[in-house]
Amino acid sequence: MSDWLISLEGTQAGHQLALALALMAAFLHAIFGALQKGRHDPWLSRGAIDASYGLMATPFALFVVPWPEPHMWPIFAAVWAIHVAYKCLQALAYTKGAYTVVYPVVRGTGPLFTVIGAYVLFGEVFTLIQWLGVATLLAGIFGLALYNLRNLESERDTLHLAMGLAVATGLLVALYTTYDAYGIRATADPFTFLAWFFMIDGATLPWFAYRRWRNMENRPAPGPLMVRGFFGGLIAFASFGSVMMATRLDKVGEAAVLRETSTVFAALIGWLVLKETVGPRRIALMALIALGAVIVEMGG
């Protein structure tokens, strides 16, 4: 399968597959974010998810995929550091602010800086029409965040801190997107990068989560938390794995922008699952996000 995927790099078929992978990653990432922000403490949810996908990836990394080349070890070390910082800021932002406010700000900040990073690192250039699409998508995302902000009834005392954390998290989203793309392109077999990434990435946050759980006065039952972690781990494989593979097959910037249609799915999840209100204005803003993604794709 690796040889087949590698053969698609830079082809029209690879472009179409990258498009499908980026959109699938968008849908799954919204579910992933809702799992982390759900009824459990975000630190505990993320720790359970990381433990699950780290354990599931270990046998594949050690016994199935080819061993990483020597030059990959510094890359894995940098990837680990970036993702730990991202997850800590994400959990802090979810602790301090509402999901429908924090999530759009994080996802809106990320693609703009990813497009810039892809230009610097990979020499990717967007057309004028594609930049119009980026602007349209960002207008919808930040408009959605502002609308949610105006109608927020709780957590206002920590709102400014949550917004600052969300912007910082978005910058790290851009950093990990571009650096992960660099990493998955630096190894001969993309599945080597994916398996080792998930094994290494899943080894840190569970320890923080366990210490937090142990120090809680009212500890949540571990059973439901582990179930959430198991399903979150499966979603993480499909979501993060899909967008990483998309960045190897095609342009990093386009994959990053298309993934941010996850904000549309996140708003729908917030409405259907978390019982947060959705009205005609939010629907219009979600349509604006989708339109921006279509412009980016059609303008390339």
KAZI-V263081 format. One record per run of one state. SS is the DSSP state (hx for helix, st for strand, lp for the rest). FROM is the first residue (numbers start at 1). TO is the last residue. Records with the same first field share a line. If there is no record, write none. Layout:
# KAZI-V263081
SS->FROM-TO + FROM-TO
This chain:
# KAZI-V263081
lp->1-1 + 8-11 + 38-41 + 64-71 + 97-98 + 123-127 + 151-155 + 187-189 + 202-204 + 215-221 + 250-251 + 260-261 + 273-279 + 299-300
hx->2-7 + 12-37 + 42-63 + 72-96 + 99-122 + 128-150 + 156-186 + 190-201 + 205-214 + 222-249 + 252-259 + 262-272 + 280-298
